[in-house]
Amino acid sequence: MPVEKFLTVKEVAKKLRISQRSVMRYIKAKKFVASKMGQWRIKESDLDRFFKTNIKILLLIPTEQNLVLMNLRPLIHLIDLK
């Protein structure tokens, strides 16, 4: 059985290119399943599941936050976000 990898808030923030505070907001809003092990940790598989279940929303609603989550930050200036 493979060992599950847990990511810190800092690692998730870096991976998503968002602030650690935003990751904490997502945890508080229960958008991420997180466990407190000294500090908050998120299973890598839960982060992958988040992307898979939210991919349609992230692509259909071109908000700045969704573009950042999809690592499309360079495209933000091409889309009218109003």
Secondary structure, 3 states (H helix, E strand, C coil): CCCCCEEEHHHHHHHHCCCHHHHHHHHHCCCCCEEECCCEEEEHHHHHHHHHHHHHHHHHCCCHHHHHHCCCHHHHHHCCCC
